[in-house]
Amino acid sequence: EAGVTQFPSHSVIEKGQTVTLRCDPISGHDNLYWYRRVMGKEIKFLLHFVKESKQDESGMPNNRFLAERTGGTYSTLKVQPAELEDSGVYFCASSLAGPYEQYFGPGTRLTVT
Amino acid sequence: QKEVEQNSGPLSVPEGAIASLNCTYSDQGSQSFFWYRQYSGKSPELIMFIYSNGDKEDGRFTAQLNKASQYVSLLIRDSQPSDSATYLCAVNPGGFKTIFGAGTRLFVKA
């Protein structure tokens, strides 16, 4: 069984540019989560999808961040325009039912210069 | 006050010893509690979760929960060098949101 995959693994962009991160959850997992870890800080919840519906986006920092989940399969997280403080590692996770057994992807390291 | 607090460590134990990792949380309504292991440069990996007061054992790992004290711990018996990693305590306050602590770094010396 393939795990959660994320693309790209690393992205370096300039302030003001746009970046789109992609997450492919484990097949059959209806629940998909996005998290972010800023250097030296704890992992922070960003949002949660059930299939294609956003259930909780209370952790999204501001309206420069837009998450979508097309057809309840893969998800994208777009940052537009990127700011320096957006740098960090963005993790995606998925679970079959409930928040209990979440499987994390390898993360995307975003560097904004 | 942070929502989930952990000693950052590092915690250093000799091989074969018991490693004890602790965590406190602020939301009394929290329902489920998780321990993740994260190797350097890798993604978090779930070790176990607990939602009832008391102990839950899985192999060399035992999670302990005391809701009255808002305290969660993880014991690792017979620690191995391969257990050296950062251990993340996480709490579910309800719904599907998970709140993580900053993690405790554990070093197991051979």
Contacts between the chains, C-beta under 8 A, distances in Angstrom:
chain1	res1	chain2	res2	distance
A	31	B	96	6.6
A	33	B	96	7.3
A	33	B	98	7.5
A	35	B	100	7.9
A	41	B	102	6.9
A	42	B	2	7.9
A	42	B	4	7.4
A	42	B	88	7.9
A	42	B	100	4.8
A	42	B	101	5.9
A	42	B	102	4.3
A	42	B	103	7.2
A	43	B	44	7.1
A	43	B	88	7.0
A	43	B	100	4.2
A	44	B	100	7.4
A	45	B	97	5.2
A	45	B	98	5.7
A	45	B	99	6.7
A	45	B	100	7.9
A	48	B	95	7.8
A	48	B	96	4.5
A	48	B	97	6.9
A	50	B	96	8.0
A	55	B	95	7.5
A	55	B	96	6.2
A	56	B	95	5.9
A	56	B	96	6.0
A	56	B	97	5.8
A	58	B	97	7.0
A	59	B	97	7.3
A	91	B	43	6.1
A	91	B	44	7.4
A	98	B	96	7.5
A	99	B	32	7.0
A	99	B	92	5.2
A	99	B	95	7.7
A	99	B	96	4.6
A	99	B	97	7.5
A	99	B	98	5.8
A	100	B	32	6.5
A	100	B	34	7.8
A	100	B	49	5.5
A	101	B	46	6.1
A	101	B	49	7.6
A	102	B	46	6.5
A	102	B	98	7.2
A	103	B	46	7.6
A	104	B	43	4.0
A	104	B	44	5.0
A	104	B	45	7.1
A	105	B	43	6.2
A	106	B	42	7.3
A	106	B	43	5.3
A	107	B	43	5.6
